[in-house]
Amino acid sequence: MAGYVLYGAVGSGAVAVEAALRLMGQPYELIEAVTFDEDHPESGDKVLGANPMRQVPALVLPSSEVMTESAAILIRLCELHPQARLAPGPDDPARSQFLRWMSFVSAAIYSLYWVKDDPSRLAPDEAAQEPLVQRCLERISDCWAIMNDQVEPGRWILGEELSVLDLYVTVVSRFQPRRKRFYAAAPKLAPIVQAVDALPELADFWPERYPFEPGWDRLPA
Ligand SMILES: N[C@@H](CCC(=O)N[C@@H](CS)C(=O)NCC(=O)O)C(=O)O
């Protein structure tokens, strides 16, 4: 049986899916499709056959079925590989909050990057673009703060069990403007993402797929 094929990109949300596949012990073929490299549009175009949205991640399942949407992919992988114990099951009391925050990160936060990364998509007027970027960043911070206030983490966001929600928040909190604002907005989540950064199972993975830059995760001065 064929394995997984992941369309991903270094420093993208697809890295959360890669991290999950690694922790699940599932091999995958990676097709690097950097959808945000304006100098090499042919790279991102590689994903078009799998995802007409021209976005990564897109995951081809062993059945050849294609899945897009990072939150849905992560949740589905947990259903397909329950032995990895990376999500509370349907009867687990933590399930509702798991689904709630997986959707929240995707819908309220990740989706804003479509505008933030290219404000001309919604603001053709050049003068309006920088203020729009700033509004997006404020909204992203506000959403992290709301999540921070509503969760009751233990060692991990949902309690004492690591889940793909921890991986997802860790990756999305690495997006611009990196962690500086995130730590200020979400102090309860800060030690959790740092613990995911430090997972021994992913020690070789992070530098390869979401490299650290000097000072990128410092607290604001
Ligand atoms: N809703 C999608 C968003 C995916 C997404 O925005 N991916 C980025 C990379 S982090 C991308 O490919 N952006 C290119 C674009 O939107 O043009 C998901 O959750 O998977």
PDBQT file of the ligand as one rigid body, heavy atoms in Angstrom, charges set to zero:
ROOT
HETATM    1  N1  LIG A 301      -6.900  27.087   5.693  1.00  0.00    +0.000 N 
HETATM    2  C1  LIG A 301      -5.654  26.530   5.251  1.00  0.00    +0.000 C 
HETATM    3  C2  LIG A 301      -4.629  27.646   5.151  1.00  0.00    +0.000 C 
HETATM    4  C3  LIG A 301      -3.330  27.151   4.564  1.00  0.00    +0.000 C 
HETATM    5  C4  LIG A 301      -2.377  28.294   4.250  1.00  0.00    +0.000 C 
HETATM    6  O1  LIG A 301      -2.725  29.480   4.340  1.00  0.00    +0.000 OA
HETATM    7  N2  LIG A 301      -1.149  27.921   3.896  1.00  0.00    +0.000 N 
HETATM    8  C5  LIG A 301      -0.153  28.902   3.530  1.00  0.00    +0.000 C 
HETATM    9  C6  LIG A 301       1.226  28.466   3.966  1.00  0.00    +0.000 C 
HETATM   10  S1  LIG A 301       1.412  28.601   5.746  1.00  0.00    +0.000 SA
HETATM   11  C7  LIG A 301      -0.142  29.046   2.052  1.00  0.00    +0.000 C 
HETATM   12  O2  LIG A 301       0.016  28.083   1.333  1.00  0.00    +0.000 OA
HETATM   13  N3  LIG A 301      -0.301  30.298   1.586  1.00  0.00    +0.000 N 
HETATM   14  C8  LIG A 301      -0.280  30.648   0.213  1.00  0.00    +0.000 C 
HETATM   15  C9  LIG A 301      -1.504  31.439  -0.176  1.00  0.00    +0.000 C 
HETATM   16  O3  LIG A 301      -2.502  31.453   0.585  1.00  0.00    +0.000 OA
HETATM   17  O4  LIG A 301      -1.490  32.006  -1.248  1.00  0.00    +0.000 OA
HETATM   18  C10 LIG A 301      -5.185  25.437   6.195  1.00  0.00    +0.000 C 
HETATM   19  O5  LIG A 301      -5.485  25.524   7.386  1.00  0.00    +0.000 OA
HETATM   20  O6  LIG A 301      -4.523  24.485   5.758  1.00  0.00    +0.000 OA
ENDROOT
TORSDOF 0
